[in-house]
């Protein structure tokens, strides 16, 4: 049966604010009836400077994690960023000790200059004239870095999955994988990140599925944010409470990929800006499909969308509320994904 896992970003408030460590996270995933974990090893507030939610890379620490996973019969994947040779080498060494088969990374994107519209109004932008794209050398350099680390991936027998990480369209990533042409480099389909590149998640699923090694399962809505350059941002919500056609995306993954796992990355509470020009991924306007505009999940007078990720910066009271909301959101998403799996398995 298809296995289900949980990414540490799903409980980032708990990990960053020391309400849970990596062992508590694994225990929580087990209690939720999940089969694995996906650990983000990127530094952030309250996390280890080098190993993020993992906490440490000492042999003793890694042995304890591996034993816990073995006892619970759970798999593990790692999420890192960038493609620097030295960093990938040390991550692969840690991954090998943990029994990891797949690590996620993404191509480091160098944004180009954002050009404001000439409407004359302060803060006003014309969708047809705003650009927020990337330096095209990003992919050329990324491909060169990927080719350099191929011998390492082969040595450790560990696959590298490139994520559609807000900037990249599905076509661009598929093109990268085709150019690399290696069984050790594939894709990680994030169910929501294509929206930041103005691409419908269903379209991204169709394009990426044949090359997928892993996933981030999530749901998104669009909410108004007057202070943003577009006036709107992408907002994470528990699965089933958003705009994404999750069933269709899930079915595409089942029919057109060789995936044996689906990992939840319930990014709630969280918001993200659009990273590319309007129309880059094929969507030219808001208000339809995955880009339907919805009401704010929190009172705008109390907390702004850009502040959702670090509510402790607003107040301890708000942090406590959002800790509860995040845990309940994870439970809702787990229940929703299990139902999708059961529905597909029993059809």
Secondary structure, DSSP 4 states (H G I P E B T S, - for coil): --EEEEEGGGGHHHHHTTS--HHHHHHHHHHTT-SEEEEE----TTSBTTTBTT----HHHHHHHHHHHHHHT-EEEEE--S--HHHHHHHHHHHHHHT--EEEE-PPP-B---B--SS-STT---TTT-B--B-THHHHHHHHHHHHHHHHHHHHT-EEEEE--SS--HHHHHHHHHHH--TTEEEEEETTGGGGGT--HHHHHHHHGGGEEEEEB-EEEEEE-TTSSSSEEEEEE-TTSSSS-HHHHHHHHHHHS---EEEE----S-EE---S-TTTTS---SSSGGG-B---SS-TTT--GGGGGGGGGT-HHHHHHHHHHHHHHHHHHHHHHHHHHHHHHH-
